[in-house]
Amino acid sequence: MNDGSAPDGRSTSQVGRGRRWALAGLMAGATAAMGAFAANAHGTGGPMGFGAHGGWYGDMDPAAMGKRIDAMVAFRLADIDATPEQRERIAAIVKAAAADMRTIREQMRNARRQSMELLAAPTIDRAALEKLRVDQIQLGDSASRRMLQAMMDSAEVLNPEQRAKLIERWQRHAPRN
């Protein structure tokens, strides 16, 4: 149709907006799946065990973490008719990202220790602290880039209808602004 509407009667701008929301929701879902890693990567404390005491995944052994990820993926994909193969592929993507995030988290933890040592020194080394700050920003960017890669990889495993269902489910449970 060239009259600016989709076959279901929605305008092309509504269809485009729906696709953008679908992608945003899928990304939000993937972010939720990896939120524990991000919270721990930044060393923040918070509700439900994040942060100061190891978080959900902080120092969890890889086998236990793998089981937790499998359960989380199964829960997130329960209502969208994901096949067992899709669940396995997405779980593998999230597990690989979790392993990478564990490495980044350890690097951030070491950077925080270094900053505390520098701040406790008799003389404040501003140049060293500035370099450490820049390094921490780069680590944060690496974490963000890795999580986005995992979200995009996961999205490609699902078909458009499944992504739309996932977004619809996410929007039902998302807080209204």
MARBA-751103 format. One line per 8 residues: number of its first residue (from 1); their letters; for each residue x, y, z of N, C-alpha, C, O, CB. Coordinates in steps of 0.02 Angstrom, whole numbers, always signed. Glycine has a CB too. Example, Ala and Ser with C-alpha at 12.3 -4.5 7.8 and 13.67 -1.06 7.14 Angstrom:
<zados>
1 = AS = +660/-284/+390/+615/-225/+390/+660/-165/+390/+712/-166/+423/+565/-224/+452 | +642/-112/+354/+684/-53/+357/+645/+2/+394/+670/+57/+402/+704/-30/+286
</zados>
This chain:
<zados>
1 = MNDGSAPD = +42/-59/+0/+0/+0/+0/+44/+62/+0/+94/+64/+36/-47/+0/+60 | +26/+111/-39/+63/+173/-41/+27/+230/-8/+48/+288/-13/+78/+191/-112 | -28/+216/+27/-66/+269/+59/-42/+284/+129/-75/+319/+167/-140/+250/+60 | +16/+256/+147/+45/+269/+213/+17/+226/+268/+24/+243/+327/+34/+340/+232 | -14/+169/+250/-39/+125/+302/-16/+53/+290/-3/+34/+233/-116/+128/+306 | -12/+16/+343/+7/-54/+340/-55/-96/+325/-111/-70/+332/+42/-78/+406 | -48/-159/+306/-106/-202/+293/-156/-206/+350/-215/-217/+339/-84/-270/+275 | -132/-198/+411/-177/-203/+469/-209/-137/+487/-244/-132/+538/-140/-231/+529
9 = GRSTSQVG = -198/-85/+446/-230/-21/+458/-189/+29/+496/-207/+88/+500/-293/-31/+494 | -133/+8/+524/-90/+55/+560/-50/+96/+510/-37/+73/+454/-42/+17/+608 | -32/+157/+529/+9/+198/+485/+79/+170/+484/+100/+134/+530/+8/+272/+508 | +117/+186/+432/+186/+162/+429/+227/+190/+486/+275/+157/+508/+218/+181/+362 | +211/+250/+511/+247/+276/+569/+232/+235/+631/+276/+225/+673/+230/+351/+580 | +169/+211/+638/+153/+168/+695/+189/+102/+690/+212/+76/+741/+77/+157/+699 | +195/+74/+630/+231/+11/+621/+304/+20/+639/+333/-20/+675/+224/-15/+548 | +334/+75/+614/+404/+89/+630/+415/+99/+704/+464/+74/+732/+428/+150/+592
17 = RGRRWALA = +368/+135/+736/+373/+146/+807/+367/+80/+845/+402/+68/+894/+318/+195/+830 | +321/+37/+821/+313/-29/+852/+376/-71/+847/+395/-105/+895/+256/-66/+820 | +409/-68/+790/+471/-105/+782/+525/-77/+828/+564/-115/+858/+495/-102/+710 | +528/-11/+834/+578/+18/+879/+564/-3/+951/+611/-19/+988/+578/+96/+873 | +500/-3/+971/+483/-25/+1039/+499/-99/+1048/+522/-120/+1101/+408/-12/+1053 | +488/-138/+995/+503/-209/+1000/+577/-220/+1011/+597/-260/+1054/+480/-246/+936 | +618/-185/+973/+690/-191/+981/+711/-166/+1051/+752/-197/+1084/+728/-152/+926 | +683/-110/+1071/+699/-83/+1137/+680/-133/+1192/+718/-142/+1240/+664/-16/+1148
25 = GLMAGATA = +622/-164/+1186/+600/-212/+1236/+644/-274/+1238/+660/-300/+1291/+529/-232/+1224 | +663/-297/+1178/+707/-355/+1176/+773/-338/+1209/+801/-378/+1247/+718/-378/+1103 | +798/-279/+1194/+861/-258/+1226/+852/-253/+1301/+897/-272/+1339/+884/-191/+1197 | +795/-228/+1323/+782/-222/+1394/+780/-291/+1426/+805/-302/+1481/+717/-185/+1408 | +748/-339/+1391/+745/-407/+1417/+814/-439/+1423/+830/-471/+1473/+701/-450/+1373 | +854/-428/+1371/+922/-455/+1374/+963/-420/+1428/+1004/-451/+1462/+957/-447/+1305 | +950/-356/+1436/+985/-319/+1489/+966/-347/+1557/+1008/-354/+1601/+969/-245/+1485 | +902/-362/+1565/+880/-392/+1629/+915/-458/+1640/+933/-475/+1697/+804/-401/+1630
33 = AMGAFAAN = +924/-496/+1586/+957/-561/+1592/+1029/-552/+1613/+1059/-597/+1643/+953/-598/+1527 | +1058/-496/+1597/+1128/-485/+1614/+1138/-431/+1667/+1194/-413/+1683/+1167/-465/+1552 | +1084/-407/+1695/+1088/-354/+1744/+1132/-370/+1804/+1166/-326/+1830/+1020/-337/+1767 | +1130/-431/+1826/+1171/-450/+1883/+1245/-440/+1868/+1284/-418/+1911/+1158/-522/+1903 | +1264/-455/+1807/+1334/-447/+1789/+1353/-374/+1785/+1407/-355/+1808/+1349/-481/+1722 | +1309/-334/+1758/+1323/-262/+1753/+1328/-231/+1822/+1373/-191/+1835/+1270/-227/+1711 | +1282/-248/+1866/+1283/-220/+1934/+1348/-238/+1969/+1378/-197/+2002/+1223/-244/+1974 | +1368/-300/+1962/+1430/-322/+1994/+1491/-292/+1960/+1541/-278/+1993/+1434/-397/+1994
41 = AHGTGGPM = +1487/-281/+1895/+1543/-253/+1859/+1558/-183/+1884/+1616/-161/+1885/+1530/-251/+1783 | +1507/-147/+1905/+1517/-79/+1929/+1527/-77/+2004/+1538/-24/+2033/+1458/-36/+1910 | +1523/-135/+2037/+1538/-139/+2108/+1487/-103/+2152/+1504/-83/+2208/+1606/-111/+2120 | +1427/-95/+2128/+1377/-59/+2168/+1338/-108/+2210/+1325/-165/+2190/+1330/-19/+2123 | +1321/-86/+2268/+1278/-127/+2311/+1206/-111/+2295/+1191/-58/+2267/+1293/-115/+2385 | +1161/-155/+2311/+1092/-141/+2297/+1047/-197/+2321/+1069/-241/+2358/+1082/-129/+2224 | +985/-195/+2300/+937/-245/+2323/+950/-314/+2297/+986/-322/+2247/+868/-224/+2305 | +923/-363/+2328/+924/-432/+2307/+994/-461/+2301/+1005/-505/+2259/+888/-439/+2242
49 = GFGAHGGW = +1040/-438/+2340/+1105/-469/+2342/+1156/-443/+2293/+1212/-469/+2289/+1098/-540/+2331 | +1139/-392/+2254/+1188/-365/+2207/+1244/-331/+2244/+1234/-300/+2296/+1155/-317/+2158 | +1303/-337/+2218/+1358/-294/+2238/+1401/-318/+2294/+1439/-366/+2286/+1331/-230/+2256 | +1396/-286/+2350/+1445/-291/+2403/+1461/-362/+2426/+1518/-376/+2445/+1422/-253/+2461 | +1414/-407/+2424/+1426/-474/+2449/+1430/-525/+2393/+1413/-583/+2403/+1372/-494/+2497 | +1453/-504/+2334/+1463/-551/+2279/+1406/-552/+2230/+1414/-579/+2175/+1473/-619/+2306 | +1349/-524/+2248/+1293/-522/+2201/+1268/-590/+2183/+1291/-640/+2210/+1312/-485/+2139 | +1220/-593/+2139/+1192/-656/+2118/+1244/-701/+2086/+1246/-761/+2098/+1135/-646/+2071
57 = YGDMDPAA = +1287/-671/+2046/+1336/-710/+2008/+1407/-693/+2027/+1454/-723/+1999/+1326/-699/+1934 | +1417/-648/+2073/+1483/-622/+2089/+1538/-674/+2087/+1580/-673/+2042/+1481/-593/+2155 | +1540/-718/+2134/+1592/-768/+2138/+1563/-838/+2130/+1593/-887/+2154/+1631/-762/+2203 | +1506/-843/+2099/+1473/-907/+2089/+1515/-950/+2041/+1543/-925/+1993/+1401/-898/+2061 | +1519/-1014/+2056/+1558/-1057/+2011/+1522/-1061/+1943/+1461/-1054/+1940/+1567/-1128/+2042 | +1560/-1072/+1889/+1532/-1072/+1822/+1474/-1120/+1812/+1427/-1104/+1775/+1585/-1087/+1773 | +1476/-1179/+1842/+1421/-1227/+1834/+1356/-1201/+1864/+1304/-1205/+1833/+1440/-1295/+1866 | +1360/-1174/+1924/+1301/-1146/+1957/+1276/-1085/+1918/+1215/-1076/+1910/+1316/-1126/+2030
65 = MGKRIDAM = +1322/-1044/+1894/+1302/-986/+1855/+1267/-1008/+1790/+1218/-978/+1770/+1364/-942/+1839 | +1292/-1061/+1759/+1261/-1087/+1698/+1190/-1110/+1711/+1146/-1098/+1670/+1303/-1144/+1670 | +1179/-1143/+1767/+1111/-1166/+1784/+1065/-1106/+1796/+1008/-1107/+1775/+1113/-1211/+1846 | +1091/-1056/+1830/+1051/-996/+1843/+1033/-961/+1778/+976/-938/+1769/+1090/-947/+1889 | +1080/-957/+1731/+1066/-926/+1666/+1015/-967/+1627/+970/-939/+1597/+1131/-919/+1625 | +1022/-1033/+1628/+974/-1076/+1593/+903/-1063/+1620/+856/-1058/+1581/+992/-1150/+1601 | +896/-1059/+1685/+831/-1047/+1716/+804/-978/+1698/+745/-970/+1683/+835/-1054/+1791 | +848/-928/+1698/+828/-860/+1682/+805/-855/+1609/+755/-823/+1594/+886/-812/+1695
73 = VAFRLADI = +842/-887/+1564/+824/-886/+1493/+757/-922/+1483/+714/-898/+1446/+879/-919/+1449 | +748/-979/+1515/+686/-1016/+1510/+627/-974/+1534/+574/-974/+1503/+689/-1082/+1550 | +636/-938/+1588/+584/-895/+1615/+567/-839/+1567/+509/-826/+1552/+604/-867/+1683 | +619/-804/+1541/+608/-747/+1496/+576/-768/+1431/+538/-729/+1401/+675/-712/+1482 | +589/-829/+1408/+564/-851/+1343/+503/-897/+1348/+481/-925/+1298/+618/-886/+1305 | +476/-905/+1408/+422/-953/+1420/+360/-940/+1379/+329/-987/+1354/+404/-953/+1492 | +341/-878/+1371/+277/-862/+1338/+283/-843/+1265/+234/-820/+1236/+245/-806/+1374 | +340/-854/+1234/+348/-831/+1165/+358/-888/+1116/+378/-877/+1059/+406/-783/+1160
81 = DATPEQRE = +344/-949/+1137/+350/-1008/+1094/+421/-1018/+1068/+430/-1038/+1010/+302/-1003/+1037 | +471/-1004/+1109/+540/-1016/+1089/+553/-1091/+1088/+531/-1127/+1132/+590/-979/+1136 | +588/-1113/+1038/+605/-1184/+1032/+661/-1200/+1081/+696/-1155/+1104/+625/-1203/+960 | +670/-1264/+1097/+727/-1283/+1140/+794/-1261/+1109/+839/-1240/+1145/+728/-1360/+1152 | +799/-1265/+1043/+861/-1244/+1010/+872/-1169/+1020/+929/-1147/+1034/+858/-1260/+934 | +820/-1129/+1014/+827/-1057/+1024/+848/-1042/+1096/+891/-1000/+1108/+761/-1020/+1008 | +817/-1077/+1144/+835/-1067/+1214/+908/-1085/+1226/+943/-1049/+1262/+789/-1108/+1260 | +930/-1139/+1197/+1000/-1160/+1205/+1047/-1109/+1175/+1099/-1092/+1204/+1011/-1229/+1173
89 = RIAAIVKA = +1030/-1085/+1115/+1074/-1036/+1082/+1078/-971/+1122/+1132/-942/+1130/+1049/-1022/+1011 | +1020/-947/+1146/+1021/-885/+1185/+1057/-896/+1251/+1094/-852/+1273/+949/-861/+1197 | +1047/-952/+1283/+1082/-966/+1346/+1158/-967/+1334/+1196/-942/+1375/+1059/-1034/+1376 | +1180/-996/+1277/+1252/-997/+1261/+1278/-926/+1251/+1333/-910/+1272/+1265/-1039/+1198 | +1238/-884/+1219/+1258/-814/+1208/+1266/-778/+1275/+1315/-743/+1286/+1207/-777/+1164 | +1217/-787/+1319/+1218/-754/+1384/+1275/-781/+1427/+1308/-743/+1463/+1151/-763/+1421 | +1288/-846/+1424/+1343/-875/+1463/+1411/-848/+1439/+1454/-834/+1480/+1342/-952/+1458 | +1419/-842/+1374/+1482/-814/+1348/+1490/-742/+1370/+1545/-721/+1390/+1484/-819/+1271
97 = AAADMRTI = +1436/-704/+1368/+1439/-634/+1390/+1453/-630/+1465/+1490/-587/+1488/+1373/-597/+1373 | +1423/-676/+1503/+1434/-677/+1575/+1507/-690/+1592/+1535/-660/+1637/+1389/-729/+1608 | +1538/-735/+1554/+1609/-749/+1565/+1651/-687/+1550/+1698/-672/+1587/+1632/-808/+1522 | +1634/-653/+1496/+1670/-591/+1480/+1658/-538/+1532/+1704/-501/+1551/+1649/-565/+1411 | +1597/-533/+1557/+1581/-483/+1607/+1616/-499/+1673/+1634/-453/+1711/+1505/-479/+1619 | +1626/-562/+1687/+1663/-581/+1748/+1734/-554/+1745/+1760/-529/+1795/+1664/-658/+1756 | +1764/-559/+1686/+1832/-533/+1677/+1833/-457/+1686/+1876/-430/+1720/+1859/-552/+1607 | +1785/-423/+1655/+1781/-350/+1661/+1768/-330/+1733/+1797/-282/+1758/+1726/-322/+1615
105 = REQMRNAR = +1726/-368/+1766/+1711/-353/+1837/+1774/-358/+1879/+1786/-316/+1923/+1657/-402/+1864 | +1814/-408/+1867/+1876/-416/+1905/+1924/-357/+1890/+1957/-333/+1936/+1911/-483/+1887 | +1927/-336/+1828/+1969/-278/+1811/+1945/-215/+1846/+1985/-175/+1870/+1970/-268/+1735 | +1879/-206/+1850/+1851/-148/+1885/+1865/-152/+1960/+1879/-101/+1992/+1776/-143/+1872 | +1860/-211/+1987/+1875/-221/+2058/+1948/-203/+2073/+1962/-170/+2123/+1860/-294/+2080 | +1993/-224/+2030/+2064/-208/+2038/+2075/-132/+2032/+2115/-104/+2068/+2106/-245/+1987 | +2041/-101/+1985/+2048/-28/+1976/+2024/+9/+2038/+2054/+58/+2059/+2008/-4/+1914 | +1970/-16/+2068/+1945/+16/+2129/+1996/+9/+2186/+2007/+56/+2224/+1877/-15/+2150
113 = RQSMELLA = +2026/-50/+2191/+2078/-59/+2243/+2136/-11/+2232/+2161/+20/+2279/+2104/-132/+2242 | +2156/-4/+2169/+2211/+42/+2153/+2193/+114/+2170/+2235/+150/+2197/+2229/+37/+2078 | +2131/+133/+2156/+2111/+202/+2172/+2112/+214/+2247/+2131/+267/+2270/+2042/+217/+2143 | +2091/+165/+2286/+2092/+171/+2359/+2164/+178/+2384/+2178/+218/+2429/+2057/+111/+2393 | +2209/+138/+2355/+2280/+142/+2375/+2308/+211/+2358/+2344/+241/+2398/+2321/+87/+2340 | +2292/+236/+2298/+2317/+301/+2278/+2289/+357/+2322/+2325/+404/+2339/+2299/+315/+2205 | +2226/+352/+2341/+2196/+403/+2383/+2221/+399/+2456/+2218/+449/+2492/+2121/+397/+2382 | +2245/+341/+2476/+2270/+332/+2545/+2344/+351/+2550/+2371/+354/+2606/+2260/+260/+2568
121 = APTIDRAA = +2377/+363/+2495/+2449/+378/+2495/+2461/+446/+2528/+2417/+489/+2529/+2477/+378/+2423 | +2521/+455/+2556/+2538/+520/+2587/+2531/+579/+2539/+2512/+634/+2559/+2608/+517/+2615 | +2547/+567/+2475/+2541/+619/+2424/+2493/+594/+2371/+2498/+537/+2348/+2611/+637/+2393 | +2446/+636/+2352/+2396/+618/+2301/+2428/+624/+2232/+2450/+678/+2213/+2333/+662/+2307 | +2429/+569/+2196/+2456/+568/+2127/+2397/+579/+2079/+2365/+531/+2057/+2493/+500/+2112 | +2385/+642/+2063/+2328/+660/+2022/+2333/+629/+1952/+2282/+608/+1924/+2323/+735/+2016 | +2392/+626/+1924/+2400/+598/+1856/+2383/+524/+1856/+2350/+500/+1810/+2473/+608/+1831 | +2404/+487/+1907/+2388/+416/+1911/+2313/+405/+1921/+2284/+360/+1891/+2428/+383/+1968
129 = LEKLRVDQ = +2282/+447/+1963/+2210/+441/+1973/+2171/+457/+1909/+2122/+424/+1894/+2188/+487/+2030 | +2194/+507/+1873/+2161/+524/+1810/+2167/+467/+1759/+2119/+451/+1724/+2190/+589/+1780 | +2226/+437/+1755/+2235/+380/+1710/+2190/+322/+1730/+2159/+289/+1688/+2310/+357/+1709 | +2185/+311/+1794/+2141/+258/+1819/+2068/+272/+1802/+2031/+227/+1784/+2150/+250/+1896 | +2048/+335/+1808/+1979/+355/+1790/+1966/+341/+1717/+1913/+314/+1699/+1967/+429/+1806 | +2013/+359/+1674/+2005/+348/+1602/+2001/+272/+1588/+1960/+250/+1548/+2065/+379/+1563 | +2043/+234/+1621/+2042/+161/+1613/+1975/+132/+1634/+1949/+86/+1602/+2098/+128/+1653 | +1946/+158/+1689/+1882/+133/+1713/+1826/+151/+1664/+1780/+111/+1654/+1866/+162/+1782
137 = IQLGDSAS = +1829/+209/+1634/+1779/+228/+1583/+1784/+180/+1524/+1733/+159/+1497/+1789/+301/+1560 | +1845/+163/+1504/+1854/+116/+1449/+1827/+47/+1467/+1797/+13/+1425/+1929/+111/+1430 | +1836/+25/+1529/+1808/-38/+1551/+1732/-37/+1549/+1700/-85/+1528/+1833/-56/+1622 | +1703/+19/+1572/+1630/+26/+1569/+1605/+24/+1497/+1553/-7/+1483/+1608/+91/+1602 | +1641/+56/+1452/+1622/+54/+1382/+1628/-17/+1354/+1585/-38/+1316/+1667/+103/+1341 | +1679/-53/+1374/+1687/-123/+1353/+1629/-165/+1377/+1603/-207/+1341/+1753/-152/+1378 | +1609/-154/+1440/+1552/-191/+1468/+1488/-175/+1430/+1450/-221/+1412/+1543/-175/+1543 | +1477/-112/+1416/+1417/-91/+1379/+1417/-121/+1309/+1366/-145/+1285/+1413/-15/+1376
145 = RRMLQAMM = +1474/-118/+1276/+1480/-145/+1208/+1467/-221/+1208/+1433/-247/+1164/+1550/-130/+1179 | +1494/-256/+1258/+1485/-328/+1261/+1412/-347/+1275/+1387/-395/+1246/+1529/-358/+1315 | +1379/-309/+1318/+1309/-324/+1332/+1265/-310/+1271/+1219/-348/+1256/+1284/-282/+1392 | +1280/-256/+1235/+1241/-241/+1174/+1251/-296/+1122/+1204/-317/+1089/+1262/-173/+1145 | +1313/-320/+1115/+1327/-375/+1068/+1285/-436/+1086/+1256/-468/+1042/+1401/-393/+1068 | +1282/-453/+1150/+1242/-510/+1172/+1168/-499/+1159/+1133/-546/+1139/+1253/-524/+1247 | +1144/-438/+1169/+1074/-424/+1156/+1058/-432/+1081/+1007/-461/+1063/+1056/-353/+1179 | +1102/-405/+1039/+1090/-410/+967/+1094/-483/+944/+1052/-505/+904/+1141/-367/+928
153 = DSAEVLNP = +1143/-519/+969/+1150/-590/+951/+1088/-629/+972/+1064/-672/+935/+1213/-620/+982 | +1063/-615/+1032/+1003/-649/+1057/+942/-631/+1016/+901/-674/+1001/+991/-631/+1130 | +937/-568/+997/+879/-547/+957/+878/-582/+889/+824/-599/+864/+882/-471/+946 | +936/-594/+860/+939/-627/+796/+919/-701/+799/+901/-730/+747/+1008/-622/+768 | +920/-730/+858/+899/-800/+866/+823/-806/+861/+797/-856/+838/+924/-828/+933 | +788/-754/+882/+715/-755/+883/+688/-728/+817/+720/-688/+783/+688/-714/+941 | +628/-751/+799/+596/-723/+739/+558/-660/+758/+548/-647/+818/+548/-776/+706 | +536/-620/+709/+502/-557/+725/+440/-565/+769/+428/-523/+812/+482/-524/+661
161 = EQRAKLIE = +402/-619/+759/+342/-629/+800/+361/-642/+873/+329/-617/+919/+301/-687/+773 | +414/-681/+883/+436/-696/+951/+462/-632/+985/+449/-620/+1043/+491/-750/+951 | +500/-592/+947/+524/-529/+975/+465/-484/+994/+467/-452/+1047/+571/-493/+925 | +415/-481/+952/+356/-440/+967/+321/-465/+1030/+301/-424/+1072/+306/-440/+907 | +314/-531/+1038/+283/-559/+1099/+324/-541/+1160/+297/-524/+1213/+275/-635/+1092 | +390/-546/+1154/+434/-531/+1210/+427/-458/+1230/+425/-441/+1289/+507/-546/+1192 | +422/-414/+1181/+414/-343/+1195/+346/-330/+1227/+342/-292/+1275/+421/-302/+1130 | +295/-361/+1201/+228/-353/+1230/+228/-375/+1303/+200/-341/+1346/+175/-393/+1189
169 = RWQRHAPR = +259/-431/+1317/+263/-456/+1386/+302/-407/+1429/+282/-392/+1485/+296/-526/+1389 | +356/-382/+1403/+398/-335/+1440/+358/-272/+1456/+361/-246/+1512/+462/-317/+1401 | +322/-246/+1406/+284/-185/+1416/+228/-193/+1467/+213/-146/+1503/+255/-161/+1350 | +198/-252/+1470/+145/-264/+1520/+173/-258/+1591/+137/-238/+1637/+114/-333/+1510 | +236/-276/+1600/+265/-277/+1667/+310/-218/+1681/+336/-210/+1736/+304/-341/+1676 | +320/-175/+1630/+363/-117/+1639/+325/-62/+1675/+265/-54/+1665/+389/-91/+1572 | +359/-25/+1717/+326/+31/+1751/+306/+85/+1701/+341/+97/+1652/+371/+61/+1805 | +250/+116/+1712/+225/+169/+1668/+257/+235/+1689/+263/+250/+1749/+147/+174/+1671
177 = N = +277/+274/+1641/+307/+340/+1657/+256/+394/+1650/+271/+453/+1661/+367/+355/+1611
</zados>
